[in-house]
Amino acid sequence: MTESVSDVSVAREGQSERVALLRLQEAPDGTGTVSLACWTASGWRPVAVDEEFSRAFAPAGAEPRLSPQGSEALKADFAGTRAVLLLPGSWVWSGVEAIPRAARKQSTAVGYMVEERLAEDVEELHFACQPRRGDLCSVYAIRHDKMRALYNELMRLQWPVVAMLPEYQLLELLGDDSALWLDGEHAHIWRAEGYGLTVRRQHLQPLLGSLGAADATGEEEAVDESARLSLLGAGEDDRMAVAELESLFGEDLQQLPGRAPDALLERLRIPALVNLLSGDYRLTSGTEEGRWWVKPAQVAAACFVLQLLVFIAAGSYYSWQASRHEQEARALFAELFPGARAGVDIRRQIQGYLNQAGSGGAGFARQVTALSRAWEEQRGENLKLQSLRFDGNRGEMVIQLQAASLNELDGFVGRLSSGEYSAELLGANELEDGVSGRIRLR
């Protein structure tokens, strides 16, 4: 029976889906050809891929590297599995730079901010940005030709790859100041400042001292007493490197037991890692393409709900305003007609009183209209009607008002006098909280 990737993928506790850790490896012969492997209980196992996949990464003129045949290779079946694809660390440059929020999702803009630190043209690179603290971000750069080949093959094969990142970035999951993964012919290094690199083992020795530096300036500095280093993958052949690290870090050197991929998979949190499948290289599955209407429908539903909430809020606000105005109208009615009881329709009730007064031959209706107009113009000032008396024989009205100051009373008298009637202030008394005055309108 041929095993598939889904048969050997790691089941994460508390998750219904299984996670497969895939790895793209360059051939050790330096030809640039690649192969695909999957982490299993028995270590890295090759994954059978077709010739088109191998040819997509083979340099011009080079023969594609064919997958092992038979029981040695796993079948590329990802049913019920999510995959994380590790790229050779030598493919991906990383560094730390201050990137404004507005530019972080613009690959080219990020590239020009780190252009002086790159050996290649910005236009030939794809950039991904991972926020750290404040404006500081980890920046990752990989060639467009490699990203295009990866993207095209993943779209063709419809593999459920949810994240693609350099090998060394998995070490961030350990959370120490520095981390070192001794991985066969390669060594992966990660610094907590937010950058890493992959080197061949023969080039590691000169870099061991820099792992204890307090920062990434590249200057020779003493080891920070608080700096910690996590070491993975050290075997019997690495005793000299381990001894040098022990002399540098002492008790702050933490050697993790077991196999490095197992230790990293135990701590795997995909959202905490960078994903190079961003921007123009964001994957869309066939299901998502078939359900293109889902997002527009969600937006339309959200707009409908938002509009409904606006209508409800507006209705509640206008209802509250109407209730408040009705209370003010009833209070004014009680002041104008102390002996009457306000009915359901106050407007019609007041109009009836005015009609009665007008039919008796008095000018009460017109004077109340003038008073109402002046009262409306005085809106915003603290006036309180204390009493109102109308003398039909003389055709005059005497109003008792309370105001905050004598100036407000004078202003109200002026507004009453602006129409067909004349008003005069008969007298004013000072109160604790303002003044009270009598005004005659005739």
C-alpha positions as a Markdown table, in Angstrom:
| # | Residue | x | y | z |
|---|---|---|---|---|
| 1 | Met | 0.0 | 0.0 | 0.0 |
| 2 | Thr | 1.4 | 3.4 | -1.0 |
| 3 | Glu | 1.4 | 6.0 | 1.8 |
| 4 | Ser | 0.1 | 9.5 | 1.1 |
| 5 | Val | 1.0 | 12.8 | 2.8 |
| 6 | Ser | -2.4 | 12.8 | 4.6 |
| 7 | Asp | -1.6 | 9.4 | 6.1 |
| 8 | Val | 1.6 | 10.7 | 7.8 |
| 9 | Ser | 0.7 | 14.4 | 8.5 |
| 10 | Val | 0.8 | 15.5 | 12.1 |
| 11 | Ala | -2.6 | 15.7 | 13.9 |
| 12 | Arg | -2.5 | 18.8 | 16.1 |
| 13 | Glu | -4.3 | 18.5 | 19.5 |
| 14 | Gly | -7.7 | 20.3 | 19.5 |
| 15 | Gln | -7.7 | 20.6 | 15.7 |
| 16 | Ser | -9.9 | 18.5 | 13.3 |
| 17 | Glu | -7.5 | 19.1 | 10.4 |
| 18 | Arg | -4.1 | 17.6 | 10.1 |
| 19 | Val | -1.0 | 19.7 | 9.4 |
| 20 | Ala | 1.7 | 18.5 | 6.9 |
| 21 | Leu | 5.2 | 20.1 | 7.1 |
| 22 | Leu | 6.5 | 20.2 | 3.5 |
| 23 | Arg | 10.0 | 21.2 | 2.5 |
| 24 | Leu | 11.5 | 22.3 | -0.8 |
| 25 | Gln | 15.1 | 21.1 | -1.0 |
| 26 | Glu | 17.8 | 22.1 | -3.4 |
| 27 | Ala | 20.0 | 19.3 | -4.8 |
| 28 | Pro | 23.4 | 19.1 | -3.1 |
| 29 | Asp | 25.2 | 18.9 | -6.4 |
| 30 | Gly | 24.6 | 22.7 | -7.0 |
| 31 | Thr | 22.6 | 22.3 | -10.2 |
| 32 | Gly | 19.7 | 24.2 | -8.8 |
| 33 | Thr | 17.2 | 21.4 | -9.2 |
| 34 | Val | 14.7 | 20.9 | -6.3 |
| 35 | Ser | 12.8 | 18.1 | -4.6 |
| 36 | Leu | 9.9 | 18.0 | -2.2 |
| 37 | Ala | 9.9 | 16.2 | 1.2 |
| 38 | Cys | 7.4 | 15.8 | 4.0 |
| 39 | Trp | 8.2 | 15.3 | 7.7 |
| 40 | Thr | 7.0 | 12.0 | 9.1 |
| 41 | Ala | 7.6 | 9.8 | 12.1 |
| 42 | Ser | 10.5 | 8.3 | 10.3 |
| 43 | Gly | 12.1 | 11.7 | 9.3 |
| 44 | Trp | 12.0 | 13.6 | 6.1 |
| 45 | Arg | 10.4 | 11.4 | 3.3 |
| 46 | Pro | 10.4 | 12.4 | -0.4 |
| 47 | Val | 7.1 | 13.3 | -1.9 |
| 48 | Ala | 6.3 | 12.0 | -5.4 |
| 49 | Val | 5.8 | 14.9 | -7.8 |
| 50 | Asp | 5.3 | 14.9 | -11.6 |
| 51 | Glu | 7.9 | 15.9 | -14.1 |
| 52 | Glu | 6.2 | 19.3 | -14.7 |
| 53 | Phe | 6.7 | 20.3 | -11.1 |
| 54 | Ser | 10.4 | 19.3 | -11.2 |
| 55 | Arg | 10.9 | 21.1 | -14.6 |
| 56 | Ala | 9.3 | 24.3 | -13.2 |
| 57 | Phe | 12.3 | 24.8 | -10.9 |
| 58 | Ala | 15.1 | 23.3 | -13.0 |
| 59 | Pro | 17.5 | 25.9 | -14.5 |
| 60 | Ala | 17.6 | 26.3 | -18.2 |
| 61 | Gly | 19.4 | 23.3 | -19.8 |
| 62 | Ala | 19.3 | 21.2 | -16.6 |
| 63 | Glu | 17.5 | 17.9 | -16.4 |
| 64 | Pro | 14.6 | 17.9 | -13.9 |
| 65 | Arg | 15.2 | 16.0 | -10.7 |
| 66 | Leu | 12.7 | 13.1 | -10.7 |
| 67 | Ser | 11.2 | 11.8 | -7.5 |
| 68 | Pro | 12.1 | 8.4 | -6.1 |
| 69 | Gln | 9.8 | 5.7 | -7.3 |
| 70 | Gly | 7.9 | 3.0 | -5.4 |
| 71 | Ser | 7.5 | 2.8 | -1.6 |
| 72 | Glu | 10.3 | 5.3 | -1.0 |
| 73 | Ala | 8.1 | 8.3 | -2.0 |
| 74 | Leu | 4.9 | 9.5 | -0.5 |
| 75 | Lys | 1.9 | 10.1 | -2.7 |
| 76 | Ala | 1.0 | 13.8 | -2.9 |
| 77 | Asp | -2.5 | 13.3 | -1.5 |
| 78 | Phe | -3.5 | 16.2 | 0.8 |
| 79 | Ala | -7.1 | 15.1 | 1.6 |
| 80 | Gly | -8.2 | 16.6 | 4.9 |
| 81 | Thr | -4.7 | 18.1 | 5.4 |
| 82 | Arg | -3.4 | 21.7 | 5.6 |
| 83 | Ala | 0.2 | 22.1 | 4.5 |
| 84 | Val | 3.0 | 24.5 | 5.5 |
| 85 | Leu | 5.7 | 24.7 | 2.9 |
| 86 | Leu | 9.3 | 25.5 | 4.0 |
| 87 | Leu | 11.6 | 27.1 | 1.4 |
| 88 | Pro | 15.4 | 27.0 | 1.4 |
| 89 | Gly | 16.6 | 29.7 | 3.7 |
| 90 | Ser | 19.2 | 30.7 | 1.1 |
| 91 | Trp | 16.3 | 31.8 | -1.2 |
| 92 | Val | 14.9 | 34.3 | 1.2 |
| 93 | Trp | 16.7 | 37.4 | 2.5 |
| 94 | Ser | 15.5 | 38.9 | 5.8 |
| 95 | Gly | 16.1 | 42.1 | 7.8 |
| 96 | Val | 14.5 | 44.6 | 10.1 |
| 97 | Glu | 13.4 | 48.0 | 9.0 |
| 98 | Ala | 11.0 | 50.8 | 10.0 |
| 99 | Ile | 8.0 | 50.5 | 7.6 |
| 100 | Pro | 5.0 | 52.9 | 7.9 |
| 101 | Arg | 1.7 | 51.1 | 8.2 |
| 102 | Ala | 0.4 | 52.5 | 4.9 |
| 103 | Ala | 3.3 | 50.9 | 3.0 |
| 104 | Arg | 3.4 | 47.4 | 4.6 |
| 105 | Lys | 1.1 | 45.7 | 2.1 |
| 106 | Gln | 2.8 | 47.3 | -0.9 |
| 107 | Ser | 5.6 | 45.0 | -1.9 |
| 108 | Thr | 7.5 | 47.5 | -4.1 |
| 109 | Ala | 7.3 | 50.3 | -1.5 |
| 110 | Val | 8.7 | 48.0 | 1.1 |
| 111 | Gly | 11.5 | 47.0 | -1.3 |
| 112 | Tyr | 12.7 | 50.5 | -1.9 |
| 113 | Met | 13.0 | 51.1 | 1.8 |
| 114 | Val | 15.5 | 48.3 | 2.1 |
| 115 | Glu | 17.1 | 48.7 | -1.3 |
| 116 | Glu | 20.5 | 49.7 | -0.1 |
| 117 | Arg | 20.8 | 46.5 | 1.8 |
| 118 | Leu | 20.1 | 44.2 | -1.1 |
| 119 | Ala | 22.4 | 42.7 | -3.7 |
| 120 | Glu | 19.6 | 42.4 | -6.3 |
| 121 | Asp | 17.3 | 44.8 | -8.1 |
| 122 | Val | 14.1 | 45.6 | -6.2 |
| 123 | Glu | 12.1 | 45.1 | -9.3 |
| 124 | Glu | 13.2 | 41.4 | -9.4 |
| 125 | Leu | 12.1 | 40.7 | -5.8 |
| 126 | His | 8.9 | 40.0 | -4.0 |
| 127 | Phe | 8.7 | 41.4 | -0.5 |
| 128 | Ala | 6.6 | 40.4 | 2.6 |
| 129 | Cys | 6.3 | 42.4 | 5.8 |
| 130 | Gln | 5.8 | 41.1 | 9.3 |
| 131 | Pro | 5.1 | 43.8 | 12.0 |
| 132 | Arg | 7.2 | 43.6 | 15.2 |
| 133 | Arg | 6.8 | 46.7 | 17.5 |
| 134 | Gly | 5.9 | 50.2 | 16.6 |
| 135 | Asp | 7.0 | 50.8 | 13.0 |
| 136 | Leu | 9.7 | 48.1 | 13.1 |
| 137 | Cys | 9.0 | 45.2 | 10.8 |
| 138 | Ser | 10.7 | 42.0 | 9.6 |
| 139 | Val | 11.1 | 42.2 | 5.8 |
| 140 | Tyr | 11.5 | 39.1 | 3.7 |
| 141 | Ala | 12.6 | 39.2 | 0.0 |
| 142 | Ile | 12.5 | 36.4 | -2.6 |
| 143 | Arg | 13.0 | 36.4 | -6.3 |
| 144 | His | 9.9 | 36.8 | -8.5 |
| 145 | Asp | 10.9 | 34.0 | -10.8 |
| 146 | Lys | 10.9 | 31.5 | -7.8 |
| 147 | Met | 7.6 | 32.8 | -6.5 |
| 148 | Arg | 6.0 | 32.6 | -9.9 |
| 149 | Ala | 7.1 | 29.0 | -10.3 |
| 150 | Leu | 5.8 | 28.1 | -6.8 |
| 151 | Tyr | 2.5 | 29.9 | -7.3 |
| 152 | Asn | 1.8 | 28.4 | -10.7 |
| 153 | Glu | 2.5 | 24.9 | -9.5 |
| 154 | Leu | 0.5 | 25.2 | -6.3 |
| 155 | Met | -2.5 | 26.6 | -8.3 |
| 156 | Arg | -2.1 | 23.8 | -10.9 |
| 157 | Leu | -1.9 | 21.0 | -8.3 |
| 158 | Gln | -4.4 | 22.6 | -5.9 |
| 159 | Trp | -2.4 | 21.7 | -2.8 |
| 160 | Pro | -3.9 | 23.2 | 0.4 |
| 161 | Val | -0.8 | 25.2 | 1.3 |
| 162 | Val | -1.8 | 27.7 | 3.8 |
| 163 | Ala | 1.6 | 29.3 | 4.5 |
| 164 | Met | 5.0 | 29.4 | 2.8 |
| 165 | Leu | 8.0 | 30.7 | 4.7 |
| 166 | Pro | 11.8 | 30.2 | 4.9 |
| 167 | Glu | 13.1 | 27.3 | 7.0 |
| 168 | Tyr | 14.8 | 29.6 | 9.6 |
| 169 | Gln | 11.6 | 31.4 | 10.5 |
| 170 | Leu | 10.2 | 28.4 | 12.3 |
| 171 | Leu | 12.8 | 29.1 | 15.0 |
| 172 | Glu | 10.9 | 32.2 | 16.0 |
| 173 | Leu | 8.4 | 29.8 | 17.6 |
| 174 | Leu | 11.0 | 29.1 | 20.4 |
| 175 | Gly | 10.8 | 32.6 | 21.7 |
| 176 | Asp | 14.4 | 33.0 | 22.8 |
| 177 | Asp | 16.9 | 35.7 | 22.0 |
| 178 | Ser | 18.6 | 33.5 | 19.4 |
| 179 | Ala | 18.0 | 30.1 | 18.0 |
| 180 | Leu | 20.2 | 27.7 | 16.0 |
| 181 | Trp | 19.0 | 24.6 | 14.1 |
| 182 | Leu | 21.8 | 22.3 | 13.0 |
| 183 | Asp | 20.2 | 20.6 | 10.0 |
| 184 | Gly | 22.4 | 18.2 | 8.1 |
| 185 | Glu | 24.6 | 20.2 | 5.7 |
| 186 | His | 22.9 | 23.5 | 6.7 |
| 187 | Ala | 22.5 | 25.6 | 9.8 |
| 188 | His | 19.5 | 27.9 | 10.4 |
| 189 | Ile | 19.9 | 30.9 | 12.6 |
| 190 | Trp | 17.2 | 33.2 | 14.0 |
| 191 | Arg | 17.5 | 36.4 | 16.1 |
| 192 | Ala | 14.7 | 37.7 | 18.2 |
| 193 | Glu | 15.1 | 41.2 | 16.6 |
| 194 | Gly | 13.2 | 39.6 | 13.7 |
| 195 | Tyr | 15.6 | 38.3 | 11.1 |
| 196 | Gly | 17.4 | 35.0 | 10.2 |
| 197 | Leu | 19.5 | 33.3 | 7.6 |
| 198 | Thr | 20.6 | 29.8 | 6.5 |
| 199 | Val | 24.3 | 28.9 | 5.9 |
| 200 | Arg | 26.2 | 25.8 | 5.0 |
| 201 | Arg | 27.8 | 24.1 | 8.0 |
| 202 | Gln | 31.3 | 24.8 | 6.9 |
| 203 | His | 30.5 | 28.6 | 7.2 |
| 204 | Leu | 28.9 | 28.3 | 10.7 |
| 205 | Gln | 32.0 | 28.5 | 12.9 |
| 206 | Pro | 32.8 | 32.2 | 12.3 |
| 207 | Leu | 29.2 | 33.1 | 13.0 |
| 208 | Leu | 28.9 | 31.4 | 16.4 |
| 209 | Gly | 30.4 | 34.4 | 18.3 |
| 210 | Ser | 27.8 | 36.8 | 16.7 |
| 211 | Leu | 25.0 | 34.8 | 18.2 |
| 212 | Gly | 25.8 | 36.2 | 21.6 |
| 213 | Ala | 25.9 | 39.8 | 20.4 |
| 214 | Ala | 23.5 | 42.2 | 22.2 |
| 215 | Asp | 22.1 | 43.5 | 18.9 |
| 216 | Ala | 22.4 | 43.1 | 15.1 |
| 217 | Thr | 25.0 | 45.8 | 14.5 |
| 218 | Gly | 27.6 | 43.3 | 13.4 |
| 219 | Glu | 30.2 | 44.8 | 15.8 |
| 220 | Glu | 32.2 | 42.5 | 18.2 |
| 221 | Glu | 30.5 | 42.8 | 21.6 |
| 222 | Ala | 30.5 | 40.9 | 24.8 |
| 223 | Val | 27.8 | 38.4 | 25.4 |
| 224 | Asp | 24.7 | 39.8 | 27.1 |
| 225 | Glu | 24.2 | 37.9 | 30.4 |
| 226 | Ser | 20.5 | 37.8 | 29.7 |
| 227 | Ala | 20.8 | 36.5 | 26.1 |
| 228 | Arg | 19.5 | 33.0 | 25.6 |
| 229 | Leu | 20.2 | 30.5 | 22.8 |
| 230 | Ser | 18.0 | 27.6 | 21.9 |
| 231 | Leu | 19.9 | 24.8 | 20.1 |
| 232 | Leu | 18.2 | 22.1 | 18.0 |
| 233 | Gly | 19.5 | 19.2 | 16.0 |
| 234 | Ala | 22.9 | 18.8 | 17.7 |
| 235 | Gly | 24.3 | 15.3 | 17.4 |
| 236 | Glu | 27.5 | 13.5 | 18.2 |
| 237 | Asp | 29.4 | 15.2 | 15.3 |
| 238 | Asp | 28.6 | 18.6 | 16.7 |
| 239 | Arg | 30.4 | 18.4 | 20.0 |
| 240 | Met | 32.9 | 21.1 | 19.1 |
| 241 | Ala | 30.2 | 23.6 | 18.1 |
| 242 | Val | 28.2 | 22.8 | 21.2 |
| 243 | Ala | 31.3 | 23.3 | 23.4 |
| 244 | Glu | 32.0 | 26.7 | 21.9 |
| 245 | Leu | 28.3 | 27.7 | 22.4 |
| 246 | Glu | 28.5 | 26.6 | 26.1 |
| 247 | Ser | 31.6 | 28.8 | 26.6 |
| 248 | Leu | 29.7 | 31.7 | 25.1 |
| 249 | Phe | 26.3 | 31.3 | 26.7 |
| 250 | Gly | 26.9 | 29.0 | 29.8 |
| 251 | Glu | 23.7 | 28.2 | 31.5 |
| 252 | Asp | 21.7 | 30.3 | 29.0 |
| 253 | Leu | 22.3 | 27.7 | 26.3 |
| 254 | Gln | 19.2 | 25.5 | 26.1 |
| 255 | Gln | 19.6 | 22.3 | 24.1 |
| 256 | Leu | 16.1 | 21.0 | 23.1 |
| 257 | Pro | 15.9 | 17.2 | 23.1 |
| 258 | Gly | 14.5 | 15.1 | 20.3 |
| 259 | Arg | 14.2 | 16.0 | 16.6 |
| 260 | Ala | 14.0 | 19.6 | 15.6 |
| 261 | Pro | 10.9 | 19.4 | 13.3 |
| 262 | Asp | 9.0 | 17.6 | 16.1 |
| 263 | Ala | 9.8 | 20.4 | 18.6 |
| 264 | Leu | 8.8 | 23.1 | 16.1 |
| 265 | Leu | 5.6 | 21.4 | 15.1 |
| 266 | Glu | 4.6 | 21.2 | 18.8 |
| 267 | Arg | 4.8 | 25.0 | 18.9 |
| 268 | Leu | 3.4 | 25.6 | 15.4 |
| 269 | Arg | 1.1 | 28.7 | 15.2 |
| 270 | Ile | 0.7 | 29.6 | 11.6 |
| 271 | Pro | -0.7 | 33.2 | 12.2 |
| 272 | Ala | 2.5 | 34.0 | 14.1 |
| 273 | Leu | 4.7 | 33.3 | 11.1 |
| 274 | Val | 5.3 | 35.3 | 7.9 |
| 275 | Asn | 3.5 | 34.1 | 4.8 |
| 276 | Leu | 5.2 | 34.7 | 1.5 |
| 277 | Leu | 2.0 | 33.9 | -0.3 |
| 278 | Ser | 0.8 | 37.5 | -0.2 |
| 279 | Gly | 0.0 | 40.3 | -2.7 |
| 280 | Asp | 0.0 | 39.0 | -6.2 |
| 281 | Tyr | 0.8 | 35.5 | -5.0 |
| 282 | Arg | -2.1 | 35.0 | -2.6 |
| 283 | Leu | -3.6 | 31.6 | -3.4 |
| 284 | Thr | -7.3 | 31.1 | -4.2 |
| 285 | Ser | -8.7 | 27.6 | -4.1 |
| 286 | Gly | -11.1 | 26.2 | -6.7 |
| 287 | Thr | -13.9 | 26.3 | -4.1 |
| 288 | Glu | -13.3 | 30.0 | -3.6 |
| 289 | Glu | -13.4 | 30.6 | -7.3 |
| 290 | Gly | -16.7 | 28.7 | -7.6 |
| 291 | Arg | -18.2 | 30.7 | -4.8 |
| 292 | Trp | -17.2 | 34.2 | -6.1 |
| 293 | Trp | -20.6 | 35.6 | -5.0 |
| 294 | Val | -20.1 | 34.9 | -1.3 |
| 295 | Lys | -18.0 | 38.0 | -0.5 |
| 296 | Pro | -20.3 | 40.4 | -2.5 |
| 297 | Ala | -23.3 | 38.8 | -0.8 |
| 298 | Gln | -21.7 | 39.3 | 2.6 |
| 299 | Val | -20.9 | 42.9 | 1.8 |
| 300 | Ala | -24.5 | 43.5 | 0.7 |
| 301 | Ala | -25.9 | 41.8 | 3.8 |
| 302 | Ala | -23.6 | 43.9 | 6.0 |
| 303 | Cys | -24.8 | 47.1 | 4.2 |
| 304 | Phe | -28.4 | 46.1 | 4.6 |
| 305 | Val | -28.0 | 45.5 | 8.4 |
| 306 | Leu | -26.1 | 48.8 | 8.7 |
| 307 | Gln | -28.8 | 50.7 | 6.9 |
| 308 | Leu | -31.5 | 49.0 | 9.1 |
| 309 | Leu | -29.6 | 50.0 | 12.2 |
| 310 | Val | -29.3 | 53.6 | 11.0 |
| 311 | Phe | -33.1 | 53.7 | 10.4 |
| 312 | Ile | -33.8 | 52.2 | 13.9 |
| 313 | Ala | -31.4 | 54.8 | 15.5 |
| 314 | Ala | -32.9 | 57.7 | 13.5 |
| 315 | Gly | -36.5 | 56.6 | 14.5 |
| 316 | Ser | -35.5 | 56.3 | 18.1 |
| 317 | Tyr | -33.9 | 59.7 | 18.0 |
| 318 | Tyr | -36.9 | 61.4 | 16.3 |
| 319 | Ser | -39.3 | 59.7 | 18.7 |
| 320 | Trp | -37.3 | 61.0 | 21.7 |
| 321 | Gln | -37.3 | 64.5 | 20.1 |
| 322 | Ala | -41.0 | 64.4 | 19.6 |
| 323 | Ser | -41.6 | 63.3 | 23.2 |
| 324 | Arg | -39.4 | 66.1 | 24.5 |
| 325 | His | -41.2 | 68.8 | 22.4 |
| 326 | Glu | -44.5 | 67.4 | 23.6 |
| 327 | Gln | -43.4 | 67.8 | 27.2 |
| 328 | Glu | -42.3 | 71.3 | 26.6 |
| 329 | Ala | -45.6 | 72.1 | 24.9 |
| 330 | Arg | -47.6 | 70.8 | 27.9 |
| 331 | Ala | -45.4 | 72.8 | 30.3 |
| 332 | Leu | -46.0 | 76.0 | 28.3 |
| 333 | Phe | -49.8 | 75.2 | 28.2 |
| 334 | Ala | -49.9 | 74.8 | 32.0 |
| 335 | Glu | -48.1 | 78.2 | 32.4 |
| 336 | Leu | -50.5 | 80.0 | 29.9 |
| 337 | Phe | -53.7 | 78.4 | 31.2 |
| 338 | Pro | -53.1 | 77.4 | 34.8 |
| 339 | Gly | -56.8 | 76.5 | 35.4 |
| 340 | Ala | -57.1 | 74.2 | 32.3 |
| 341 | Arg | -56.1 | 70.7 | 31.7 |
| 342 | Ala | -54.1 | 69.8 | 28.6 |
| 343 | Gly | -55.9 | 67.3 | 26.3 |
| 344 | Val | -54.6 | 64.9 | 23.8 |
| 345 | Asp | -54.3 | 67.5 | 21.0 |
| 346 | Ile | -52.9 | 70.6 | 22.6 |
| 347 | Arg | -52.7 | 72.5 | 19.3 |
| 348 | Arg | -56.4 | 72.1 | 18.6 |
| 349 | Gln | -57.2 | 73.0 | 22.3 |
| 350 | Ile | -55.2 | 76.3 | 22.1 |
| 351 | Gln | -56.7 | 77.1 | 18.7 |
| 352 | Gly | -60.2 | 76.7 | 20.3 |
| 353 | Tyr | -59.3 | 79.1 | 23.1 |
| 354 | Leu | -58.0 | 81.6 | 20.6 |
| 355 | Asn | -61.1 | 81.3 | 18.4 |
| 356 | Gln | -63.3 | 81.9 | 21.5 |
| 357 | Ala | -61.3 | 85.0 | 22.5 |
| 358 | Gly | -61.4 | 86.3 | 18.9 |
| 359 | Ser | -65.2 | 85.9 | 18.6 |
| 360 | Gly | -65.6 | 87.9 | 21.8 |
| 361 | Gly | -64.1 | 90.9 | 20.1 |
| 362 | Ala | -60.9 | 91.0 | 22.1 |
| 363 | Gly | -57.3 | 91.1 | 20.7 |
| 364 | Phe | -56.2 | 88.3 | 22.9 |
| 365 | Ala | -55.5 | 86.0 | 20.0 |
| 366 | Arg | -53.3 | 88.5 | 18.2 |
| 367 | Gln | -51.4 | 89.4 | 21.4 |
| 368 | Val | -50.8 | 85.7 | 22.2 |
| 369 | Thr | -49.6 | 85.2 | 18.7 |
| 370 | Ala | -47.1 | 88.1 | 19.2 |
| 371 | Leu | -46.1 | 86.7 | 22.5 |
| 372 | Ser | -45.5 | 83.3 | 20.9 |
| 373 | Arg | -43.4 | 84.8 | 18.1 |
| 374 | Ala | -41.2 | 86.7 | 20.6 |
| 375 | Trp | -40.9 | 83.6 | 22.8 |
| 376 | Glu | -39.7 | 81.6 | 19.7 |
| 377 | Glu | -37.1 | 84.2 | 18.9 |
| 378 | Gln | -35.9 | 84.2 | 22.5 |
| 379 | Arg | -35.2 | 80.4 | 22.3 |
| 380 | Gly | -32.0 | 79.4 | 24.1 |
| 381 | Glu | -32.4 | 82.0 | 26.9 |
| 382 | Asn | -33.6 | 81.0 | 30.3 |
| 383 | Leu | -37.1 | 82.6 | 30.6 |
| 384 | Lys | -39.9 | 81.4 | 32.8 |
| 385 | Leu | -43.5 | 82.6 | 32.5 |
| 386 | Gln | -44.9 | 83.2 | 36.0 |
| 387 | Ser | -48.3 | 84.6 | 35.1 |
| 388 | Leu | -50.4 | 86.1 | 32.3 |
| 389 | Arg | -53.4 | 88.4 | 32.6 |
| 390 | Phe | -55.4 | 89.9 | 29.8 |
| 391 | Asp | -57.8 | 92.8 | 30.2 |
| 392 | Gly | -60.3 | 92.7 | 27.4 |
| 393 | Asn | -61.7 | 96.2 | 28.1 |
| 394 | Arg | -58.4 | 97.9 | 27.8 |
| 395 | Gly | -57.1 | 95.5 | 25.2 |
| 396 | Glu | -53.8 | 94.9 | 27.1 |
| 397 | Met | -51.9 | 92.0 | 28.5 |
| 398 | Val | -49.7 | 91.9 | 31.6 |
| 399 | Ile | -47.0 | 89.3 | 31.6 |
| 400 | Gln | -45.0 | 88.3 | 34.7 |
| 401 | Leu | -41.6 | 86.8 | 33.6 |
| 402 | Gln | -38.5 | 85.4 | 35.4 |
| 403 | Ala | -35.2 | 85.8 | 33.6 |
| 404 | Ala | -31.5 | 85.3 | 34.4 |
| 405 | Ser | -30.7 | 89.0 | 34.1 |
| 406 | Leu | -32.3 | 92.4 | 33.5 |
| 407 | Asn | -30.7 | 92.5 | 30.0 |
| 408 | Glu | -32.7 | 89.4 | 29.0 |
| 409 | Leu | -35.9 | 91.1 | 30.1 |
| 410 | Asp | -35.1 | 94.2 | 28.1 |
| 411 | Gly | -34.3 | 92.0 | 25.1 |
| 412 | Phe | -37.6 | 90.2 | 25.4 |
| 413 | Val | -39.4 | 93.6 | 25.7 |
| 414 | Gly | -37.7 | 94.7 | 22.5 |
| 415 | Arg | -38.8 | 91.6 | 20.6 |
| 416 | Leu | -42.5 | 92.1 | 21.7 |
| 417 | Ser | -42.3 | 95.7 | 20.5 |
| 418 | Ser | -41.1 | 94.8 | 17.1 |
| 419 | Gly | -44.6 | 94.0 | 15.7 |
| 420 | Glu | -47.9 | 95.8 | 15.8 |
| 421 | Tyr | -48.0 | 96.0 | 19.6 |
| 422 | Ser | -45.9 | 98.1 | 22.0 |
| 423 | Ala | -44.4 | 96.6 | 25.1 |
| 424 | Glu | -43.0 | 98.2 | 28.2 |
| 425 | Leu | -41.3 | 97.0 | 31.4 |
| 426 | Leu | -43.5 | 98.1 | 34.3 |
| 427 | Gly | -41.1 | 96.9 | 37.0 |
| 428 | Ala | -38.4 | 94.4 | 38.0 |
| 429 | Asn | -37.5 | 92.7 | 41.2 |
| 430 | Glu | -34.1 | 91.1 | 41.9 |
| 431 | Leu | -34.3 | 87.4 | 43.0 |
| 432 | Glu | -31.7 | 85.0 | 44.3 |
| 433 | Asp | -31.4 | 83.3 | 40.9 |
| 434 | Gly | -32.2 | 86.1 | 38.5 |
| 435 | Val | -34.8 | 88.9 | 38.2 |
| 436 | Ser | -38.6 | 89.0 | 37.9 |
| 437 | Gly | -40.3 | 91.6 | 35.9 |
| 438 | Arg | -43.8 | 92.7 | 34.7 |
| 439 | Ile | -44.3 | 93.6 | 31.0 |
| 440 | Arg | -47.4 | 95.3 | 29.6 |
| 441 | Leu | -48.3 | 94.6 | 26.0 |
| 442 | Arg | -50.9 | 96.7 | 24.2 |
